[in-house]
Amino acid sequence: MSDNKLFLEELKYLVENELSLNEYVIDQLEERFNKNPFLIIQIHQILVNYRTLLPFLNDIESVIYDYIVNTEMLNDKTYYGATLFVADLFDTTQTYIKCKVSQTDKMLKKIS
């Protein structure tokens, strides 16, 4: 399992179990996953906002990447720029982000 997936699963666990994201937890996540505290707080907030949907999300990684890409595109970025931004945030490749976003799109099409 990739570090990014573990990182997102850890945040999901905190939100699902209503555990607080205090300074100690942020420091631990920052050290363990080498993530910016601002990113940790932002992702946590996204998950808190969608807490009721969390039990139904099988691939948290795809959903978070898709959410951030779409948010960036609302801020006048192209799809290319948005996927590049997310790839930089999570220290992965743009191709990987595109694949994960594509998985989310396929999943949503099956639902509707």
Backbone hydrogen bonds in HBPLUS format (Angstrom, degrees):
<---DONOR---> <-ACCEPTOR-->    atom                        ^
c    i                          cat <-CA-CA->   ^        H-A-AA   ^      H-
h    n   atom  resd res      DA  || num        DHA   H-A  angle D-A-AA Bond
n    s   type  num  typ     dist DA aas  dist angle  dist       angle   num
A0006-LEU N   A0002-SER O   2.98 MM   4  6.30 163.0  2.01 153.1 157.9     1
A0007-PHE N   A0003-ASP O   2.81 MM   4  5.96 156.5  1.87 147.7 154.7     2
A0008-LEU N   A0004-ASN O   2.93 MM   4  6.16 162.7  1.96 150.0 153.8     3
A0009-GLU N   A0005-LYS O   2.84 MM   4  5.99 156.8  1.89 149.6 156.8     4
A0010-GLU N   A0006-LEU O   2.87 MM   4  6.01 150.2  1.96 144.8 152.8     5
A0011-LEU N   A0007-PHE O   3.10 MM   4  6.43 158.2  2.15 147.0 152.2     6
A0012-LYS N   A0008-LEU O   2.87 MM   4  6.06 155.4  1.93 145.4 153.1     7
A0013-TYR N   A0009-GLU O   2.86 MM   4  6.06 154.9  1.92 145.5 152.0     8
A0014-LEU N   A0010-GLU O   3.04 MM   4  6.38 156.3  2.10 146.7 152.6     9
A0015-VAL N   A0011-LEU O   3.04 MM   4  6.33 160.7  2.08 151.5 155.9    10
A0016-GLU N   A0012-LYS O   2.85 MM   4  6.03 172.1  1.85 159.1 161.6    11
A0017-ASN N   A0013-TYR O   3.03 MM   4  6.06 150.7  2.12 146.0 152.9    12
A0019-LEU N   A0014-LEU O   2.82 MM   5  4.93 161.7  1.86 154.5 155.5    13
A0018-GLU N   A0015-VAL O   3.04 MM   3  4.90 161.8  2.08 105.1 109.3    14
A0026-ILE N   A0022-ASN O   2.96 MM   4  6.24 165.1  1.98 159.7 164.3    15
A0027-ASP N   A0023-GLU O   2.91 MM   4  6.08 161.8  1.95 147.5 152.5    16
A0028-GLN N   A0024-TYR O   2.95 MM   4  6.21 154.5  2.02 147.3 154.4    17
A0029-LEU N   A0025-VAL O   2.89 MM   4  6.14 163.1  1.92 154.5 158.6    18
A0030-GLU N   A0026-ILE O   2.81 MM   4  5.95 158.4  1.85 151.9 158.7    19
A0031-GLU N   A0027-ASP O   2.93 MM   4  6.08 158.5  1.98 145.7 151.1    20
A0032-ARG N   A0028-GLN O   2.84 MM   4  5.93 166.2  1.86 150.9 155.5    21
A0033-PHE N   A0029-LEU O   2.90 MM   4  5.72 162.9  1.93 145.3 150.2    22
A0034-ASN N   A0030-GLU O   2.83 MM   4  4.96 122.3  2.17 126.8 136.5    23
A0039-LEU N   A0036-ASN O   3.02 MM   3  5.24 118.3  2.42 103.3 117.9    24
A0040-ILE N   A0036-ASN O   3.05 MM   4  6.41 159.3  2.09 155.4 161.6    25
A0041-ILE N   A0037-PRO O   2.99 MM   4  6.22 163.0  2.02 151.2 154.7    26
A0042-GLN N   A0038-PHE O   2.94 MM   4  6.12 159.5  1.98 147.9 154.0    27
A0043-ILE N   A0039-LEU O   2.90 MM   4  6.05 171.9  1.91 158.4 159.8    28
A0044-HIS N   A0040-ILE O   2.99 MM   4  6.07 160.0  2.03 145.8 152.2    29
A0045-GLN N   A0041-ILE O   2.95 MM   4  6.14 154.4  2.02 145.9 152.6    30
A0046-ILE N   A0042-GLN O   3.02 MM   4  6.34 153.6  2.09 148.5 155.5    31
A0047-LEU N   A0043-ILE O   3.00 MM   4  6.29 163.6  2.03 154.3 158.1    32
A0048-VAL N   A0044-HIS O   2.87 MM   4  6.14 151.2  1.95 148.4 157.2    33
A0049-ASN N   A0045-GLN O   2.95 MM   4  6.15 158.9  2.00 148.2 153.2    34
A0050-TYR N   A0046-ILE O   3.20 MM   4  6.48 136.0  2.40 140.4 151.7    35
A0050-TYR N   A0047-LEU O   3.21 MM   3  5.13 130.3  2.48  92.5 105.4    36
A0051-ARG N   A0048-VAL O   3.28 MM   3  4.94 158.1  2.33 110.3 106.7    37
A0053-LEU N   A0050-TYR O   2.96 MM   3  5.56 146.7  2.07 117.7 127.3    38
A0054-LEU N   A0051-ARG O   3.21 MM   3  5.33 145.2  2.34 102.9 112.6    39
A0056-PHE N   A0053-LEU O   2.90 MM   3  5.57 150.2  1.99 123.9 133.0    40
A0057-LEU N   A0054-LEU O   3.13 MM   3  5.29 164.1  2.15 111.6 116.6    41
A0063-VAL N   A0059-ASP O   3.27 MM   4  6.58 166.2  2.29 154.4 158.1    42
A0064-ILE N   A0060-ILE O   2.96 MM   4  6.10 165.7  1.99 152.9 156.2    43
A0065-TYR N   A0061-GLU O   3.04 MM   4  6.19 168.8  2.05 153.4 156.9    44
A0066-ASP N   A0062-SER O   2.90 MM   4  6.00 163.5  1.93 149.2 154.4    45
A0067-TYR N   A0063-VAL O   2.89 MM   4  6.05 157.7  1.94 146.8 153.3    46
A0068-ILE N   A0064-ILE O   3.00 MM   4  6.21 166.9  2.01 155.1 157.5    47
A0069-VAL N   A0065-TYR O   2.90 MM   4  6.07 163.4  1.92 153.5 158.7    48
A0070-ASN N   A0066-ASP O   2.94 MM   4  6.08 168.9  1.95 152.6 155.7    49
A0071-THR N   A0067-TYR O   2.93 MM   4  6.13 153.7  2.00 146.0 153.9    50
A0072-GLU N   A0068-ILE O   2.89 MM   4  6.07 161.0  1.92 151.6 156.3    51
A0073-MET N   A0069-VAL O   2.93 MM   4  6.19 149.6  2.02 147.7 156.7    52
A0074-LEU N   A0070-ASN O   3.05 MM   4  6.32 139.2  2.22 139.6 149.9    53
A0074-LEU N   A0071-THR O   3.15 MM   3  5.13 126.3  2.46  93.2 107.0    54
A0075-ASN N   A0072-GLU O   2.99 MM   3  5.01 135.9  2.19  95.5 108.6    55
A0077-LYS N   A0072-GLU O   3.32 MM   5  5.84 142.6  2.47 138.1 141.6    56
A0082-ALA N   A0078-THR O   2.81 MM   4  6.01 158.7  1.85 152.8 159.0    57
A0083-THR N   A0079-TYR O   2.90 MM   4  6.06 163.5  1.93 152.6 156.4    58
A0084-LEU N   A0080-TYR O   2.96 MM   4  6.11 153.8  2.03 146.8 154.8    59
A0085-PHE N   A0081-GLY O   2.91 MM   4  6.06 151.6  1.99 142.2 149.9    60
A0086-VAL N   A0082-ALA O   3.04 MM   4  6.31 161.0  2.07 148.1 152.2    61
A0087-ALA N   A0083-THR O   2.93 MM   4  6.07 156.6  1.98 143.8 150.9    62
A0088-ASP N   A0084-LEU O   2.97 MM   4  6.20 153.9  2.04 145.9 152.5    63
A0089-LEU N   A0085-PHE O   2.92 MM   4  6.22 153.8  1.99 146.6 154.5    64
A0090-PHE N   A0086-VAL O   3.03 MM   4  6.23 157.5  2.08 152.7 156.9    65
A0091-ASP N   A0087-ALA O   2.86 MM   4  5.67 102.3  2.48 135.0 151.9    66
A0092-THR N   A0087-ALA O   2.94 MM   5  4.95 164.0  1.96 140.8 146.1    67
A0091-ASP N   A0088-ASP O   3.35 MM   3  4.92 159.7  2.39  94.7 100.5    68
A0097-ILE N   A0093-THR O   3.23 MM   4  6.60 158.6  2.28 146.2 151.2    69
A0098-LYS N   A0094-GLN O   2.94 MM   4  6.22 162.9  1.97 153.1 157.6    70
A0099-CYS N   A0095-THR O   2.98 MM   4  6.22 155.1  2.04 148.3 154.7    71
A0100-LYS N   A0096-TYR O   3.00 MM   4  6.26 159.6  2.04 151.1 156.3    72
A0101-VAL N   A0097-ILE O   2.89 MM   4  6.11 159.8  1.93 155.8 161.4    73
A0102-SER N   A0098-LYS O   2.94 MM   4  6.05 153.2  2.01 142.7 150.5    74
A0103-GLN N   A0099-CYS O   3.01 MM   4  6.31 144.5  2.14 142.0 151.2    75
A0104-THR N   A0100-LYS O   3.20 MM   4  6.54 149.4  2.30 142.6 149.8    76
A0105-ASP N   A0101-VAL O   3.02 MM   4  6.36 157.0  2.07 149.8 156.1    77
A0106-LYS N   A0102-SER O   2.99 MM   4  6.27 158.9  2.03 150.0 154.9    78
A0107-MET N   A0103-GLN O   2.99 MM   4  6.18 155.7  2.05 144.8 151.6    79
A0108-LEU N   A0104-THR O   2.93 MM   4  6.18 159.1  1.98 153.3 158.3    80
A0109-LYS N   A0105-ASP O   3.04 MM   4  6.26 148.6  2.14 145.3 153.7    81
A0110-LYS N   A0106-LYS O   3.12 MM   4  6.40 147.8  2.23 144.3 152.2    82
A0111-ILE N   A0107-MET O   3.20 MM   4  6.51 145.9  2.33 142.5 151.4    83
A0112-SER N   A0108-LEU O   3.10 MM   4  6.33 157.5  2.15 148.0 153.0    84
